[in-house]
Amino acid sequence: MTSKSVIRETTPGDIAQVLALYPQAFPEEELRPVVSTLLKEGPEVLSLAAFDGNALVAHVLFTICGTEEWDRTGALLAPLGVIPLLQRRGLGSSLVRAGLERLERRGIKQVFVLGDPAYYQRFGFSPERQVLAPYPIPEEWVDAWRSMTLAAGEPLAAGRLLLPEPWMEPALWGP
Ligand SMILES: CC(C)(COP(=O)(O)OP(=O)(O)OC[C@H]1O[C@@H](n2cnc3c(N)ncnc32)[C@H](O)[C@@H]1OP(=O)(O)O)[C@@H](O)C(=O)NCCC(=O)NCCS
């Protein structure tokens, strides 16, 4: 975390800066459509960003989800991005931790991620076998599908994770 950064939930006025961040953090992936739709069209999300003054320098999105229609006590962490100049200074970790705290206060029980095991294990994410991703995870990524149970929570019922429509795109779940 840089000394100047402040973390807060994003507002509609921040969307342009959020969308400008992702091509910098992920030059080879196109995440703007899914992020834009989730931020503009109202599925329940938690969108947090770190700002240096007015400049958005890091962002994380959590999408509320569950394995059964009526149970919306899970969240998917994706994506997470930090501008290249400020990577490896704790911004990503601070955003993840701030998000987990807020989700816990909202009654979320379990958080899922498809991401680098070496990075996400530091927060307590471990390999997930009971709850399946919306699409089969390629064999070489199987260890990257992870979850953690928040302090107050029980794990969700086993099954396939039910996510809002913007996530129902196989390309978002494979190489
Ligand atoms: C990955 C990313 C979100 C991490 O955020 P960050 O603010 O740069 O990283 P932090 O300062 O929180 O954490 C730094 C630690 O994570 C490690 N780390 C950083 N990026 C990593 C990665 N892609 N894989 C594994 N470890 C990573 C660093 O080695 C460092 O470890 P250390 O504390 O043991 O020295 C950020 O670097 C980024 O946006 N990268 C490009 C996009 C990307 O790959 N996102 C993946 C998330 S789905």
The ligand as an SDF file (V2000), in Angstrom:
LIG
                    3D

 48 50  0  0  0  0  0  0  0  0999 V2000
   -1.3690   -9.6810   -9.1690 C   0  0  0  0  0  0  0  0  0  0  0  0
   -1.6470   -8.3030   -8.5800 C   0  0  0  0  0  0  0  0  0  0  0  0
   -3.1270   -8.0540   -8.4560 C   0  0  0  0  0  0  0  0  0  0  0  0
   -0.9950   -8.2890   -7.1710 C   0  0  0  0  0  0  0  0  0  0  0  0
   -1.1840   -7.0270   -6.5610 O   0  0  0  0  0  0  0  0  0  0  0  0
    0.0850   -6.2330   -6.0570 P   0  0  0  0  0  0  0  0  0  0  0  0
   -0.3620   -5.0270   -5.3720 O   0  0  0  0  0  0  0  0  0  0  0  0
    1.0310   -6.0570   -7.2140 O   0  0  0  0  0  0  0  0  0  0  0  0
    0.7550   -7.2950   -5.0790 O   0  0  0  0  0  0  0  0  0  0  0  0
    0.9140   -7.1420   -3.5070 P   0  0  0  0  0  0  0  0  0  0  0  0
    1.8480   -6.0220   -3.2370 O   0  0  0  0  0  0  0  0  0  0  0  0
   -0.3920   -7.1620   -2.8640 O   0  0  0  0  0  0  0  0  0  0  0  0
    1.6030   -8.5000   -3.1530 O   0  0  0  0  0  0  0  0  0  0  0  0
    2.9500   -8.6570   -3.4710 C   0  0  0  0  0  0  0  0  0  0  0  0
    3.2840  -10.0670   -3.2990 C   0  0  0  0  0  0  0  0  0  0  0  0
    2.5610  -10.8200   -4.2480 O   0  0  0  0  0  0  0  0  0  0  0  0
    3.4590  -11.4720   -5.1150 C   0  0  0  0  0  0  0  0  0  0  0  0
    2.8520  -11.3790   -6.4120 N   0  0  0  0  0  0  0  0  0  0  0  0
    2.5430  -10.2770   -7.0850 C   0  0  0  0  0  0  0  0  0  0  0  0
    1.9830  -10.6180   -8.2480 N   0  0  0  0  0  0  0  0  0  0  0  0
    1.9440  -11.9570   -8.2740 C   0  0  0  0  0  0  0  0  0  0  0  0
    1.4700  -12.8890   -9.1930 C   0  0  0  0  0  0  0  0  0  0  0  0
    0.9380  -12.5410  -10.3910 N   0  0  0  0  0  0  0  0  0  0  0  0
    1.5720  -14.1730   -8.8720 N   0  0  0  0  0  0  0  0  0  0  0  0
    2.1180  -14.5520   -7.7020 C   0  0  0  0  0  0  0  0  0  0  0  0
    2.5780  -13.7120   -6.7910 N   0  0  0  0  0  0  0  0  0  0  0  0
    2.4930  -12.4260   -7.0920 C   0  0  0  0  0  0  0  0  0  0  0  0
    4.7490  -10.7490   -5.0110 C   0  0  0  0  0  0  0  0  0  0  0  0
    5.8210  -11.6020   -5.2840 O   0  0  0  0  0  0  0  0  0  0  0  0
    4.7480  -10.3380   -3.5600 C   0  0  0  0  0  0  0  0  0  0  0  0
    5.1050  -11.4250   -2.7430 O   0  0  0  0  0  0  0  0  0  0  0  0
    5.9030  -11.2080   -1.3720 P   0  0  0  0  0  0  0  0  0  0  0  0
    4.9670  -10.3950   -0.5000 O   0  0  0  0  0  0  0  0  0  0  0  0
    6.0950  -12.5990   -0.8630 O   0  0  0  0  0  0  0  0  0  0  0  0
    7.1220  -10.4800   -1.7620 O   0  0  0  0  0  0  0  0  0  0  0  0
   -1.0140   -7.1680   -9.4350 C   0  0  0  0  0  0  0  0  0  0  0  0
    0.3830   -7.3570   -9.4750 O   0  0  0  0  0  0  0  0  0  0  0  0
   -1.5550   -7.1160  -10.8520 C   0  0  0  0  0  0  0  0  0  0  0  0
   -2.5090   -6.4180  -11.1280 O   0  0  0  0  0  0  0  0  0  0  0  0
   -0.9110   -7.8470  -11.7640 N   0  0  0  0  0  0  0  0  0  0  0  0
   -1.3480   -7.8810  -13.1490 C   0  0  0  0  0  0  0  0  0  0  0  0
   -2.6870   -8.5310  -13.2970 C   0  0  0  0  0  0  0  0  0  0  0  0
   -2.7480   -9.9180  -12.7010 C   0  0  0  0  0  0  0  0  0  0  0  0
   -1.8900  -10.7740  -12.9570 O   0  0  0  0  0  0  0  0  0  0  0  0
   -3.7650  -10.1690  -11.8770 N   0  0  0  0  0  0  0  0  0  0  0  0
   -3.9440  -11.4580  -11.2880 C   0  0  0  0  0  0  0  0  0  0  0  0
   -5.0420  -11.3880  -10.2990 C   0  0  0  0  0  0  0  0  0  0  0  0
   -6.4160  -12.3430  -10.8850 S   0  0  0  0  0  0  0  0  0  0  0  0
  1  2  1  0
  2  3  1  0
  2  4  1  0
  2 36  1  0
  4  5  1  0
  5  6  1  0
  6  7  2  0
  6  8  1  0
  6  9  1  0
  9 10  1  0
 10 11  2  0
 10 12  1  0
 10 13  1  0
 13 14  1  0
 14 15  1  0
 15 16  1  0
 15 30  1  0
 16 17  1  0
 17 18  1  0
 17 28  1  0
 18 19  1  0
 18 27  1  0
 19 20  2  0
 20 21  1  0
 21 22  1  0
 21 27  2  0
 22 23  1  0
 22 24  2  0
 24 25  1  0
 25 26  2  0
 26 27  1  0
 28 29  1  0
 28 30  1  0
 30 31  1  0
 31 32  1  0
 32 33  2  0
 32 34  1  0
 32 35  1  0
 36 37  1  0
 36 38  1  0
 38 39  2  0
 38 40  1  0
 40 41  1  0
 41 42  1  0
 42 43  1  0
 43 44  2  0
 43 45  1  0
 45 46  1  0
 46 47  1  0
 47 48  1  0
M  END
$$$$
